Every structure is written in C-alpha cells, then in structure tokens.
Amino acid sequence: MTLDRPAEFEGLPAEFSAALVVAAEAADSSDDAIVSTSLDGTITSWNPGAERLYGWTAAEAIGQNIEMIVPVAQRSEHSMIMDRLARGERIDHFETTRFRKDDFRAQVSLTISPIDGSDGQLVGAIWVAHDITGRQRSEQLREQFAAIVESAEDAMFSTDLQGYVTSWNGSAERLLGYSANEMVGRLYGEILEGEELEDFEQAFARVMAGEHLSHHETTRTRRDGTKFDVSMSLAPIFAPDGSIVGKSAILHEITERKRRERDLAESLALIEQAQRIGHFGGWAFAVASNGPLICTSEVFQIFGTAERPNLTLEEYFARVHPDDLERVRSAALSAIAHESHYELEHRIVRPDGTQRWVFVAGDVLADATGAPVELVGMVQDITDRREAVEKARSVER
C-alpha cells in the first residue's frame, strides 16, 4: 500500500519511514480495515480491508475526515479517543459502531495507536478495525434464544453425548422440581427410574442415531414423587462439522389434557352404552357446506348397514320408505329454512328388505348472523313399540 504522506509526516526518522513501508505492506494483505489519519482526522491511508469493510475506495476516502465513518452518536467517543492518543495511550479492542457507504452500520473492534513525529509530538493515528458484526449478531441471537428458552412455559434442557445435563431452563425447575445448579453437570437419567428410565434410554438412543422424536407421550415423576403426563420432543444437537454433540429436549405437561381425554372417553362409552340400550343414535349434517352426515355407531345398527364415514344426506333419504320419503324430506328442509325444531315417525327399509319404524328429531344451529350452519338430531328404533301398540289395538277390536 502506498502511503500518501502529508506535510506533518515529512522529516520523520529513516527508521520510522521504513517502518511505515513495512506497515503498509502488511496492511495490504490484512483482512482488517487499517486506516491512518493525521492529527486533524484527515485520512492519509486506506487499505483494501477498509474498502471491503466500509465500502469506500481508497481514492474516495483519502483526504476526507475520519468522521465520515463515525455516527453522530459516537462523535463524543471519537473525541475521547483522540484525547487519549494525545496522552500517548494505545487503545485496544474498543468495540463501537461505524458507518458503511451503503448506510449499514458495522460493529467493529478498534485498536488505535498514536503516530509520533521526530520531536515526540503526536502527528496522527493508525486505526485498525476488526469487523465483529457477525459475532455480535450471533451473540445477540444467542442471548435472544436463551431468553426465549428461559421464559418458555415448557421444560427445556440439553445434554451431552453421555447424557450429562448442559442446560436446564426455569420451567424445567418448576416442572420437575430440580434447580439448574443441581442438574447441570449431572446425568439426567439419575432422576428417572423404572419404566421412565427405560423409556428415556430408548428415546436417547434414537436421537443419538440422528432421529428427531416429536410429541412422544410418556410420564415423568417430580422430585416430590408425584407423577404427571408429558409430551416429549427430542432432537440431536449438531456441531458445525455435522457431528452429533448432544441432544435437546422439550417436555410439555399434558396431565390436564390426558385427564380430559379419559373423562371424554368414559363419557362417550357411557353414551354409546345408553344408545345401545335405548336403540337411538345421534347424527349431524353441515348445512352451510353440504358436508357429510356424521352418525354414531347406533345409527348404522338401526339402519342395518356397516359403519363408514362420509355418509351423505341423500343416502339417508334412500333408506326411507318410499311412502314416507316426501314427508321426511319436507320436514327436514322446512326445519332448515325456518331454523326450527322438527320431529316425526317414519319407516326405513334396511338393505335386507326388512322394515323398521324410527322416531327422528332434529334442531337447526345458526351462526351469529342467524344463518343455518348445522342440523343435529337423533334417531330411535321404535319398531317394538309400534308393534306393541298395533297389537293392543287389534286386541281391542
């Protein structure tokens, strides 16, 4: 690099000039931005590293004031730097912000050395800037991620290849009852036993083979001995070279959801039993989307057909006795049109040709605007009752 020497640099000792030549050659091959300035801040040299970092060419920068790359918010620190240089101080690893030509702000680590004249007086400075924008972004991302992990409602932790805990968030403390100080550096398997330990070891082996395990439902035991249900997700942690160096784990408590599922299953079983005893079933038809007719198992039993999804309303009408069809269709369509309740008795014809009597009742559900969206109802086999009534009437006659 050729140094354009201002008047202040004239008369420097030969050894200093030689040092400048060596420094210039080193600056040309450096990845860092190396800039020299005179005492008033005029740029006197600008290496290729400075061109890459700041965006201005040497021709554009030399002769300009160094403040061209100093944001207004950093002008006071720039004055402080010059004062320290005037006292003969060298400044190392000073992290700050600098402008680029494209208006992007680069984060840099500055090392600034004074240039003294032959009389020992300060005549300028050498500014070496190392771009730390990527590093600071990575640090910010790590800090943001750490904050997200720490504030997450789910328990999150990580282990190394041997299963020793390397991180343990606040929710893991709350969920499992062990603090981060107790767990980091400890084998995670030490707080498990029995089926829970076996389940973890199997899951750990799968993850160490490179597999991602998502929403694996299992149980865990708190420090106080209480058991709870969790949905566990595990994933390998990869090093930059692609090798697996550990695993990350997320535990989401699902105790309440599992309880509701058990309660719902019990309720559905009770409903199905009641339907079998009473010979009635439930159904629903999405009016707005003309969707399928959703039926409970007992409806198919009543109609003598195999259970299957996506049953259409027309298929239901096809099982209605021909002499009753118009009356049944009219009642259902009228209920939809007037958003009203309807009920009636009619005959159905099973696939084997046998006829049954059913009682049907339905209600229309509307949305917030009053438009009908769903027709829901029930159907009950009343054949035995109808036959009993007819038999009683015949006896009376």
Secondary structure, 3 states (H helix, E strand, C coil): CCCCCCHHHCCCCHHHHHHHHHHHHHHHHCCCEEEEEECCCEEEEECHHHHHHHCCCHHHHCCCEHHHHCCHHHHHHHHHHHHHHHCCCCEEEEEEEEECCCCCEEEEEEEEEEEECCCCCEEEEEEEEEECHHHHHHHHHHHHHHHHHHHCCCEEEEEECCCEEEEECHHHHHHHCCCHHHHCCCEHHHHCCHHHHHHHHHHHHHHHCCCCEEEEEEEEECCCCCEEEEEEEEEEEECCCCCEEEEEEEEEECHHHHHHHHHHHHHHHHHHHHHHHHCEEEEEEECCCCCCEEECHHHHHHHCCCCCCCECHHHHHHCECHHHHHHHHHHHHHHHHHCCCEEEEEEEECCCCCEEEEEEEEEEEECCCCCEEEEEEEEEECHHHHHHHHHHHHHHC
